Amino acid sequence: MRPSGLVAATSSPGVAARALERATLAAGSAVNRVLPVRAPERPASGMLCLSDRIRLLRATIRNWPLVAVDRVGPRGLVVTYRTAAGDRVRCRARSTDLFETVLVSSGYDYPAEFLGLDRPGDPMVVVDAGAHIGTFLLYVRSLLGDRDFTGIAIEPMAATFALLEQNCRLNGLTGVHLVQAALAAGPGTAVLRTDVPPDGAYLHPAGSPAPASGRGELVDTVELGALCADLGVTEVTLLKLDIEGSEYDVLDASWPFLVERVRTLVMEVHELPDGRGLHTVTRRLAPAFEVTVVQRGPGGGVLVAHRRGSGTADVGDGSEGPRPV
C-alpha cells in the first residue's frame, strides 16, 4: 500500500495547456449563450441517446469544445476540463476519463438525493474505493458546500493514481487520504489487469494463469476495516464502491465493519460470468441495510444501501423505480 498522506498543496498544468483551457472555455460559453442547454432527464428505459449525451456533456463541462482535441490528440496527452461546479479535472486524451467525469460530476451515476449527505452537524467521512481520477470526491464537495469532510480515496492503477493526486491538488481538495492500493478481501498483493480502459481495470482472479507481459501491474491490496483503523476512522458516512467485480469479496471479508461502521453505501455492481449480480448483492445487504437499485444496465447497475437504524434508511425510497445505466 502506498498512502500519500493528506493532500495539501496545489499544482497547475503548463502555459500552453492553460491557454487551450481558456480558449475552449470562452468558446463553450459563447455557444451556450446562443444555444442554452439543460441536462437531459434520465430515460425511462435504455441508455442515453447520442444527442442527450452531447447535452449532458455541454451542461456538465464548461469548456466542452476541448473534446475535439481530446478525441484526436496523441495518447499520453492530458487535458484539463472545467466542470459546471467550478472544478478543474485533468483527463487522459482518447480515454474514458471524460465520460466518467461527466457521469459522476453531473450526478447521473450517483444522484445526490440517494447519498444521505443532508444530515446537519455530523462529522463527515467519505471513503471512495475505485477513486479513479478523483471526480467523486469533487462531486461530494460540491454537494456539501461549506461543510468539511474527511476523505479516503483508494485507487490501485499507477497512472490513474497520479491523476488522482494532481486533481486533488489542482482543486485544493484537502483533508483527503490518498491510498495507492486495491480494496480487496485482505492485505497483500495482486495483479491489476490494465489491458482495458482505465476505469475498468480489475484484479486478475487468484489462481488463474498469469496475464501476458504488459497486460497487468502488481498492486498492493487492503481490507476496508483494517485501513480505516490505521487511519483512525471509526464511522464512515458514505462509502462508494466501484471496484470492477471485487465488491463480492469485499462484502464478505468486511461485512462486520460494514454493518457496524458504514452508514450509507453506494455501489456499482458488476455482473460476473458465474451469475452473480445485482440480485446477489441485494440479498447480501438486505438483513442490515435498506437497499434501493438506482440504475440497471446490461452489465450490472448501481445501488444505494442505508444502514437500518442510522437515520438514513428513508433517503431515496426508490419510488421512481430503477433507472437504466
C-alpha positions in Angstrom: 0.0 0.0 0.0 1.3 3.4 -0.8 -0.5 6.1 1.3 0.4 9.5 0.2 -1.0 11.2 3.3 -3.2 14.2 3.3 -3.4 16.4 0.1 -2.4 19.9 0.9 -0.5 21.6 -2.0 -1.8 22.9 -5.3 -0.4 22.4 -8.8 -1.2 23.6 -12.3 -0.7 22.5 -15.9 1.7 24.2 -18.3 1.2 27.6 -20.0 0.0 26.1 -23.4 -2.5 23.8 -21.7 -3.9 26.8 -19.7 -4.2 28.8 -22.9 -6.1 26.0 -24.5 -8.3 25.6 -21.5 -9.2 29.3 -21.5 -9.9 29.4 -25.3 -12.2 26.4 -25.2 -13.9 27.8 -22.1 -14.6 31.0 -24.0 -15.9 29.1 -27.0 -18.1 26.8 -24.9 -19.6 29.8 -23.0 -20.3 31.6 -26.3 -22.1 28.7 -27.8 -24.1 28.0 -24.6 -25.2 31.7 -24.5 -26.6 31.4 -28.1 -27.9 27.9 -27.7 -28.7 27.3 -23.9 -28.6 23.7 -22.8 -30.1 21.8 -19.9 -29.1 18.4 -18.7 -31.4 15.7 -20.1 -33.8 13.6 -18.0 -32.8 10.1 -17.3 -34.6 7.8 -19.8 -37.3 5.5 -18.6 -35.5 2.6 -20.2 -32.4 2.1 -22.2 -29.3 4.3 -22.4 -28.9 8.0 -23.2 -29.1 8.6 -26.9 -26.2 10.4 -28.6 -28.0 13.8 -28.6 -28.7 13.5 -24.9 -25.1 12.5 -24.2 -24.0 15.7 -26.0 -26.5 17.8 -24.0 -25.2 16.2 -20.7 -21.6 17.0 -21.8 -22.4 20.6 -22.6 -24.4 21.0 -19.3 -21.6 19.5 -17.2 -18.4 20.7 -18.8 -18.0 24.4 -19.3 -15.1 24.1 -21.8 -16.7 21.2 -23.7 -15.2 22.2 -27.1 -11.9 20.8 -25.8 -13.4 17.4 -26.6 -12.2 17.9 -30.2 -8.6 18.0 -29.0 -9.3 15.2 -26.6 -10.6 12.8 -29.3 -7.8 13.4 -31.8 -4.9 14.2 -29.6 -2.0 11.8 -29.1 -2.2 9.1 -26.4 -0.4 10.4 -23.4 -1.8 13.9 -23.8 -3.5 15.2 -20.7 -6.2 17.9 -21.0 -8.0 19.9 -18.3 -11.8 20.3 -18.2 -13.8 22.8 -16.2 -16.9 21.4 -14.6 -20.1 23.4 -14.0 -19.3 23.2 -10.3 -16.1 25.1 -11.0 -13.6 22.2 -10.6 -10.8 21.6 -13.0 -10.3 17.9 -13.9 -7.3 16.6 -15.7 -8.2 13.7 -18.1 -6.2 11.5 -20.4 -7.0 12.1 -24.1 -8.7 9.4 -26.1 -9.7 7.5 -22.9 -12.8 7.0 -20.9 -11.8 9.7 -18.3 -14.0 12.4 -19.8 -17.1 10.2 -20.0 -16.6 9.1 -16.4 -16.2 12.7 -15.3 -19.4 13.8 -17.0 -21.4 10.9 -15.5 -20.1 11.5 -12.0 -19.9 15.3 -11.9 -23.5 15.6 -13.3 -24.9 13.3 -10.6 -26.1 10.9 -13.3 -24.3 7.9 -11.8 -24.8 8.9 -8.2 -27.9 11.1 -7.7 -27.5 13.4 -4.8 -30.9 12.6 -3.2 -29.7 9.0 -2.6 -26.4 9.7 -0.9 -27.6 10.6 2.6 -25.4 13.6 3.0 -28.1 16.0 4.2 -27.9 15.4 7.9 -26.6 18.6 9.5 -24.0 18.5 12.3 -22.5 15.1 11.6 -18.7 14.8 11.0 -18.5 13.6 7.5 -16.2 10.7 6.4 -16.4 9.7 2.8 -14.5 6.6 1.5 -14.1 6.3 -2.3 -12.9 2.9 -3.3 -12.1 2.8 -7.0 -11.5 6.6 -6.8 -10.3 6.8 -10.4 -9.1 10.4 -11.1 -11.0 11.9 -8.2 -14.3 13.1 -9.6 -16.5 11.5 -7.0 -14.8 13.3 -4.1 -15.0 16.6 -6.0 -18.7 15.9 -6.6 -19.2 15.3 -2.9 -17.5 18.5 -2.0 -19.8 20.4 -4.4 -22.8 18.8 -2.6 -21.6 19.6 0.9 -20.9 23.3 0.1 -19.1 24.8 3.1 -19.4 21.6 5.3 -16.0 20.0 5.9 -15.4 16.3 5.4 -12.6 13.8 5.7 -12.0 11.7 2.6 -10.2 8.4 1.8 -9.5 7.8 -1.9 -8.4 4.3 -2.8 -7.0 3.7 -6.3 -4.6 1.0 -7.4 -3.6 1.8 -11.0 -0.3 3.9 -11.0 -1.2 6.2 -14.0 -4.7 6.8 -12.7 -3.4 7.4 -9.1 -1.1 10.1 -10.5 -4.0 11.9 -12.0 -6.0 11.5 -8.7 -3.2 13.2 -6.9 -3.0 16.0 -9.5 -6.7 16.6 -9.5 -6.9 16.8 -5.7 -4.1 19.3 -5.6 -5.3 21.3 -8.5 -8.7 21.8 -6.8 -7.3 22.4 -3.3 -9.1 19.3 -2.1 -7.6 19.0 1.4 -8.3 16.6 4.2 -8.1 13.6 1.9 -6.0 10.5 2.4 -4.8 9.1 -0.9 -4.1 5.3 -0.9 -2.5 3.6 -3.8 -3.9 0.1 -3.4 -6.8 -2.1 -4.4 -9.7 -2.7 -1.9 -9.9 -6.5 -1.5 -10.6 -9.3 1.0 -7.3 -8.8 2.8 -3.8 -7.2 2.7 -1.3 -8.5 0.2 -0.5 -8.1 -3.5 -2.4 -8.9 -6.7 -2.2 -8.3 -10.4 -4.3 -5.5 -11.7 -5.4 -6.1 -15.3 -4.6 -2.9 -17.3 -5.4 -4.1 -20.8 -8.8 -2.5 -20.5 -10.0 1.2 -20.3 -8.6 2.9 -17.2 -11.9 3.0 -15.4 -12.3 -0.8 -15.9 -9.0 -2.1 -14.5 -9.8 -5.1 -12.4 -7.9 -7.6 -10.2 -6.8 -10.7 -12.0 -8.6 -13.7 -10.4 -6.4 -15.5 -7.9 -5.3 -18.9 -9.2 -5.8 -18.1 -12.8 -2.9 -18.2 -15.3 -0.8 -15.1 -15.2 -1.7 -12.5 -17.8 0.7 -11.8 -20.7 3.5 -9.4 -20.1 2.4 -5.8 -20.3 -1.2 -6.6 -19.6 -1.1 -6.1 -15.8 0.7 -4.4 -12.9 1.4 -5.7 -9.4 -0.5 -3.7 -6.8 -1.0 -3.7 -3.1 -4.3 -4.8 -1.6 -6.0 -3.6 1.6 -9.0 -4.6 3.6 -11.6 -1.9 4.4 -11.8 -2.2 8.2 -8.1 -2.5 8.7 -7.4 0.5 6.5 -9.9 2.6 8.4 -8.5 1.5 11.7 -5.0 2.5 10.5 -6.3 6.0 9.6 -8.2 6.4 12.9 -11.7 6.2 11.2 -14.4 4.7 13.4 -17.5 5.7 11.4 -18.0 6.1 7.7 -20.7 8.5 6.5 -20.6 7.4 2.8 -18.8 4.5 1.2 -18.6 4.4 -2.6 -17.5 1.2 -4.2 -16.7 0.9 -7.9 -14.1 -1.9 -7.9 -14.8 -3.9 -11.0 -16.1 -7.2 -9.6 -14.1 -7.2 -6.3 -17.2 -6.0 -4.5 -18.3 -9.5 -3.7 -15.1 -10.4 -1.9 -15.1 -7.1 -0.1 -18.7 -7.6 1.1 -17.8 -11.0 2.6 -14.5 -10.0 4.1 -15.5 -6.6 5.5 -19.1 -7.5 6.5 -18.7 -6.8 10.3 -17.2 -3.3 9.6 -19.9 -2.6 7.0 -22.9 -3.3 9.3 -21.4 -1.6 12.3 -19.5 1.4 10.9 -20.9 2.3 7.4 -24.0 4.5 7.3 -24.6 4.7 3.6 -23.1 2.5 0.8 -23.4 3.4 -2.9 -22.0 0.7 -5.1 -21.6 -0.1 -8.8 -22.3 -3.8 -9.1 -20.7 -5.8 -11.9 -22.3 -8.9 -13.2 -19.9 -11.9 -13.3 -19.8 -14.9 -15.5 -20.8 -17.2 -12.6 -24.2 -15.4 -12.4 -23.5 -13.1 -9.5 -25.1 -9.6 -10.0 -27.5 -7.1 -8.5 -29.7 -9.8 -7.1 -26.8 -11.3 -5.2 -25.7 -8.1 -3.6 -29.2 -7.0 -2.8 -29.8 -10.3 -0.9 -26.5 -10.0 0.9 -27.2 -6.4 2.1 -30.9 -6.8 2.9 -30.5 -8.1 6.5 -28.7 -4.9 7.6 -29.5 -2.3 5.0 -32.4 -0.7 3.2 -31.5 -1.2 -0.4 -32.6 0.7 -3.5 -31.5 -0.1 -7.0 -30.8 3.3 -8.6 -29.7 2.2 -12.1 -29.9 -1.0 -14.1 -27.9 -1.9 -17.2 -26.8 -4.9 -19.2 -23.7 -5.5 -17.2 -25.0 -4.6 -13.7 -26.1 -1.4 -12.1 -25.8 1.0 -9.2 -27.5 0.5 -5.8 -27.6 2.5 -2.6 -27.9 1.0 0.8 -28.7 2.8 4.1 -27.9 1.0 7.3 -31.0 0.2 9.3 -31.3 2.5 12.4 -28.8 5.0 11.1 -31.4 7.6 10.3 -30.8 7.5 6.5 -32.9 4.5 5.6 -35.7 6.7 4.3 -33.4 8.6 2.0 -34.1 7.8 -1.6 -37.1 5.4 -1.2 -36.8 4.3 -4.8 -40.4 5.4 -5.6 -39.3 6.4 -9.1 -38.2 2.9 -9.7 -34.8 1.7 -11.0 -33.0 3.9 -13.6 -31.1 2.5 -16.6 -27.4 3.0 -17.0 
